[in-house]
Amino acid sequence: MTTKILALTDALGSVVRFELMPGNRFDTVGVAPLTDGGQFDAMIADKAFDSYWLT
């Protein structure tokens, strides 16, 4: 069994929130719970997956 860890960090790299998911789930499924209710001036993300709904 594998596990994925998605983390939301601040500008200094400190973890603000994190989401644990089963390793067989697509990564973008865990993004919405991390970003809901947050206010962002900028976002830096991995471009390995193309998700237009994030922009």
N, C-alpha and C positions, 0 to 999 in steps of 0.2 A: 504494500500500500504506500502511496506517495501523498505528500501534502504540498500545497502551494501557499506561500505567504505573500500577500499584497500589502504594502505599507505606504502610508501617506506621511510625509515628513515635512518639517518646516525648512526655512532657508538654511539653517545650520546643520541639517541632517538628523535632527531629533525626531523620533517617531511620535506622531500626533495620534494616528489611528492605525489599526491593522486588521486584516481579514484573513482568516484561515479557511482554505477551501480544499476539497479533495483534488488530488493531482490530475484527475481525468476531466476536470471542468475547464471550459474555455476562460482565459484570463479576464476578458472584459466583463464577465458576469459579476465579478467582485468589485468592479470600479464604482458602480452607482452607490452601494452602501458606504463607500469611503468618502465620496464627494458630496453626498446629499447633506444639505444644511450648512455647507461650508462656503466661505467667501474667499475668492482667490484673485490675486493680482496677476499671477502668471502660473503656468503649469509646464513642467518638463516631464516628458514621458518617453518610454521606449517606442520606437516606430516599427517594431517587428510586426505589429498587427495594425491594420488600417481601420480605424473606427471613426467615421465622420460624425456620429452622434455626440462625441466628446467635444467637438469644436463649437 
